Amino acid sequence: MPDELADEAQASGNASAYIAAALRERRRIQDDLAIMADLWGPGWQDGIGDDDRARAARLVGGDATADAA
């Protein structure tokens, strides 16, 4: 576990629950990636560029208005 996550888990007062939640999230992401590979085949992510990653980060961060146009 990266240091910043370990610090956050310890600060949460319930490190076991925090770690369990992080592991569940990791499993969910792995399952989602496996679904995408099943749908679009191996290497589906090869065409994703830096602009796509930046747009996704903005959308996940809640700034969807920047990409609405």
ChimeraX commands (.cxc) that place a marker at each C-alpha (Angstrom):
marker #1 position 0.00,0.00,0.00 radius 0.5
marker #1 position 1.46,3.40,-0.92 radius 0.5
marker #1 position 2.53,5.53,2.04 radius 0.5
marker #1 position -0.17,8.17,1.51 radius 0.5
marker #1 position -2.89,5.50,1.52 radius 0.5
marker #1 position -1.42,3.85,4.60 radius 0.5
marker #1 position -1.41,7.22,6.38 radius 0.5
marker #1 position -5.02,7.83,5.35 radius 0.5
marker #1 position -6.05,4.35,6.51 radius 0.5
marker #1 position -4.40,4.87,9.87 radius 0.5
marker #1 position -5.97,8.32,10.27 radius 0.5
marker #1 position -9.41,6.89,9.50 radius 0.5
marker #1 position -9.47,5.19,12.90 radius 0.5
marker #1 position -10.61,1.96,11.28 radius 0.5
marker #1 position -7.74,0.84,9.11 radius 0.5
marker #1 position -9.17,-2.65,8.56 radius 0.5
marker #1 position -12.40,-1.28,7.10 radius 0.5
marker #1 position -10.47,1.26,5.03 radius 0.5
marker #1 position -8.21,-1.44,3.60 radius 0.5
marker #1 position -11.17,-3.73,2.92 radius 0.5
marker #1 position -12.92,-0.92,1.03 radius 0.5
marker #1 position -9.76,-0.24,-0.99 radius 0.5
marker #1 position -9.45,-3.92,-1.87 radius 0.5
marker #1 position -13.12,-4.05,-2.94 radius 0.5
marker #1 position -12.57,-0.99,-5.15 radius 0.5
marker #1 position -9.47,-2.55,-6.70 radius 0.5
marker #1 position -11.43,-5.75,-7.42 radius 0.5
marker #1 position -14.27,-3.71,-8.98 radius 0.5
marker #1 position -11.81,-1.92,-11.26 radius 0.5
marker #1 position -10.14,-5.19,-12.26 radius 0.5
marker #1 position -13.53,-6.71,-13.04 radius 0.5
marker #1 position -14.52,-3.65,-15.10 radius 0.5
marker #1 position -11.26,-3.83,-17.07 radius 0.5
marker #1 position -11.85,-7.53,-17.73 radius 0.5
marker #1 position -15.35,-6.75,-19.02 radius 0.5
marker #1 position -13.94,-4.14,-21.41 radius 0.5
marker #1 position -11.32,-6.59,-22.66 radius 0.5
marker #1 position -14.09,-9.15,-23.27 radius 0.5
marker #1 position -16.15,-6.57,-25.18 radius 0.5
marker #1 position -13.41,-4.97,-27.28 radius 0.5
marker #1 position -10.62,-7.54,-27.22 radius 0.5
marker #1 position -7.05,-7.43,-25.96 radius 0.5
marker #1 position -5.29,-4.12,-26.39 radius 0.5
marker #1 position -8.53,-2.10,-26.34 radius 0.5
marker #1 position -6.81,0.60,-24.30 radius 0.5
marker #1 position -3.88,1.04,-26.71 radius 0.5
marker #1 position -5.59,3.89,-28.54 radius 0.5
marker #1 position -6.19,5.92,-25.37 radius 0.5
marker #1 position -4.03,9.03,-25.43 radius 0.5
marker #1 position -3.08,11.72,-22.95 radius 0.5
marker #1 position -5.98,13.93,-24.09 radius 0.5
marker #1 position -8.41,11.08,-23.38 radius 0.5
marker #1 position -6.90,10.53,-19.94 radius 0.5
marker #1 position -7.10,14.25,-19.12 radius 0.5
marker #1 position -10.75,14.38,-20.23 radius 0.5
marker #1 position -11.58,11.32,-18.13 radius 0.5
marker #1 position -9.87,12.89,-15.11 radius 0.5
marker #1 position -11.95,16.06,-15.57 radius 0.5
marker #1 position -15.16,14.05,-15.87 radius 0.5
marker #1 position -14.37,11.95,-12.81 radius 0.5
marker #1 position -13.35,15.09,-10.95 radius 0.5
marker #1 position -16.75,16.62,-11.59 radius 0.5
marker #1 position -15.84,19.20,-14.25 radius 0.5
marker #1 position -18.02,17.74,-16.99 radius 0.5
marker #1 position -19.02,21.22,-18.19 radius 0.5
marker #1 position -15.56,21.67,-19.72 radius 0.5
marker #1 position -16.30,18.79,-22.10 radius 0.5
marker #1 position -19.98,19.48,-22.75 radius 0.5
marker #1 position -19.29,21.69,-25.75 radius 0.5
marker link #1:1,2 radius 0.2
marker link #1:2,3 radius 0.2
marker link #1:3,4 radius 0.2
marker link #1:4,5 radius 0.2
marker link #1:5,6 radius 0.2
marker link #1:6,7 radius 0.2
marker link #1:7,8 radius 0.2
marker link #1:8,9 radius 0.2
marker link #1:9,10 radius 0.2
marker link #1:10,11 radius 0.2
marker link #1:11,12 radius 0.2
marker link #1:12,13 radius 0.2
marker link #1:13,14 radius 0.2
marker link #1:14,15 radius 0.2
marker link #1:15,16 radius 0.2
marker link #1:16,17 radius 0.2
marker link #1:17,18 radius 0.2
marker link #1:18,19 radius 0.2
marker link #1:19,20 radius 0.2
marker link #1:20,21 radius 0.2
marker link #1:21,22 radius 0.2
marker link #1:22,23 radius 0.2
marker link #1:23,24 radius 0.2
marker link #1:24,25 radius 0.2
marker link #1:25,26 radius 0.2
marker link #1:26,27 radius 0.2
marker link #1:27,28 radius 0.2
marker link #1:28,29 radius 0.2
marker link #1:29,30 radius 0.2
marker link #1:30,31 radius 0.2
marker link #1:31,32 radius 0.2
marker link #1:32,33 radius 0.2
marker link #1:33,34 radius 0.2
marker link #1:34,35 radius 0.2
marker link #1:35,36 radius 0.2
marker link #1:36,37 radius 0.2
marker link #1:37,38 radius 0.2
marker link #1:38,39 radius 0.2
marker link #1:39,40 radius 0.2
marker link #1:40,41 radius 0.2
marker link #1:41,42 radius 0.2
marker link #1:42,43 radius 0.2
marker link #1:43,44 radius 0.2
marker link #1:44,45 radius 0.2
marker link #1:45,46 radius 0.2
marker link #1:46,47 radius 0.2
marker link #1:47,48 radius 0.2
marker link #1:48,49 radius 0.2
marker link #1:49,50 radius 0.2
marker link #1:50,51 radius 0.2
marker link #1:51,52 radius 0.2
marker link #1:52,53 radius 0.2
marker link #1:53,54 radius 0.2
marker link #1:54,55 radius 0.2
marker link #1:55,56 radius 0.2
marker link #1:56,57 radius 0.2
marker link #1:57,58 radius 0.2
marker link #1:58,59 radius 0.2
marker link #1:59,60 radius 0.2
marker link #1:60,61 radius 0.2
marker link #1:61,62 radius 0.2
marker link #1:62,63 radius 0.2
marker link #1:63,64 radius 0.2
marker link #1:64,65 radius 0.2
marker link #1:65,66 radius 0.2
marker link #1:66,67 radius 0.2
marker link #1:67,68 radius 0.2
marker link #1:68,69 radius 0.2
view
